[in-house]
Amino acid sequence: MKLRNPILFALAGITTALVSCEKQYPPVPVDQTTLAYVFNTTDSAGVYALAFLQTCYLETFENGHNRINNTDYLDAASDDAMSASLSVSGVQNIATGAYSAATPNADDQWTHMYAAIRDNTIFINDIYRVPLNLKQPNGLPALPAYRSEARFLRAWCYFELVKRYGGVPLLGDTVFTITSNAQVPRNSFSDCINYIVSECNDIQDSLWAVAEITGATYGRITQGAALALKTQALMLAASPLYNGGNISPSNPLTGYTNYDVTRWQTAAAAAQAVMNSGIYSLMPNFEQVFTTQAQPVGANTESIYWMQVGENTSVEDLNSPIGYSSEGAQGNTSPTQNLVDAFPTDSGYAITAGNSEYDPNNPYSNRDPRLTETVFCNGVSLWLNRYVQTYDGGLDKPGGTVVQTKTGYYMRKFMGPFEQVTGSPQFGNTVHDWIYCRYAEILLDYAEATNEFSGPSTAVYNVLFQLRQRAGIYPGTNGYYGLTMNLDQADMRTAIQNERRCELAFEEKRFWDIRRWQIAAAAYNTAPLVGMDIQAQPNEPLSYNRVPVLTTVFKVPGMYLYPIPYSEVVKNPQMQQNPGW
């Protein structure tokens, strides 16, 4: 007896595609929404086929803002933040190890990604049936570009699966039906990385060039996106968890069975290709990276690929400090003191350095400007015409049973410029596209991979200089932005990892970084996560006290990879479970 399997779900999006376009196209009776109807051999405009591709985008990409259970950022399951929920949240269960193969965690993506892989494969296989006569702006046929978009989306799905589960079944262009024998084994980790890289190489030249994107084609996958995904896959492959630190050393499903330093060299070369393309550059203003649409439509030169979310107030509504009664903000995300401490001073020195001039009694003054562009801090973060109050009893930490910060901080990143507003103190619509990869990440990938392959160099230093200069850190008399000259490889590794933490906070990077670097056990198990308890007494300066806020748990080796869902292992004897589960 063949049991139902997520990768067998048929036509999971055709109806959605047609419904999503019902204002543009006539409705189609449900009994007519077949593949033959969608990929019509007489439809030179490809009306329903392109609607199907639109659905493939929507099915593949998720809005990362408050993605977990529609309330929390994935980073709230790392050491950078926690959920402010009054009940036990999905991200807290991840951070405390309260999940299993039978009860998957709130970020489990197995079913979702295989459903998306199936629909993208349907488009890849069947789009050739449509006599599409559309052209790209360069005059070339558009059909190869559309097909390559679906191939990118499918490769991206595999990337998301691999970083969660290790090696997974690669289905190629096969579309299983309900009568198929889909009891397929997992491919090796190496097979999966090679497949993703090969797909990116094959589709790169047929995708849209950024310069060819117009308002009508805004948001489509471009050539630069293929270069970036290739870089991300190769960075994952070169990282300690898979390259020399395999949690099951002889198991090809969980990583390579040998260490090869040249994997770092290959990753560096991929990042260098993005840098050499001349397409992308750092935005001059860090805060505007997240509220400006990508080039050429919105002139955000840093976004490489993203999910369009559009203009709304959702991020502000869900995460702003709660004391602004006119807006009813929910304050769901509580950054930790661990994250706040990672930001250096505005001279670039770590707050633990003797020459940093960090003042524990005035902890938010003279800090890296990215701190207050990422986190709302008591007394220094202006919002809707008043300064945030997260001291005990303050407007944004009133006590009682209302949802409020558990750490003394709220998340500020991704929000619009609502420090001072005229008229009623309220939010306005702001672009909240979710950026999956931006140029700053590629620069950091290049620096990390180069340092791991050949040690610190001028090129590695220059990446950190660029990011710190853009952030507003002072160069100092030696032009090193607070970095120590002549760092060795290990100290440069530490510097790069901390720069990633500050630059990419809340962008779903830290959660995966501490795993691929194999430092998650130390990050979760060494001590409870910490917040800041701020006390205000009449006629006295504020007192700042670090306090534990959450005891996290990381089980080695199991939690370095997610468990394969128990339902998949039971129905498929060839589906090998991950170690520790």
WOVEN-V940103 format. One record per helix or strand of 2 or more residues. SS is the DSSP state (helix for helix, strand for strand). FROM is the first residue (numbers start at 0). TO is the last residue. Records with the same first field share a line. If there is no record, write none. Layout:
BEGIN
SS: FROM-TO + FROM-TO
END
This chain:
BEGIN
helix: 5-7 + 13-19 + 29-31 + 34-37 + 46-59 + 73-76 + 89-94 + 109-128 + 142-164 + 188-205 + 209-211 + 222-237 + 261-275 + 286-289 + 313-318 + 336-341 + 369-373 + 438-453 + 457-470 + 488-502 + 509-515 + 519-524 + 557-559 + 565-570
strand: 80-82 + 302-306 + 310-311 + 332-334 + 374-375 + 381-382 + 385-386 + 409-410 + 429-430 + 433-437 + 528-534 + 542-549
END
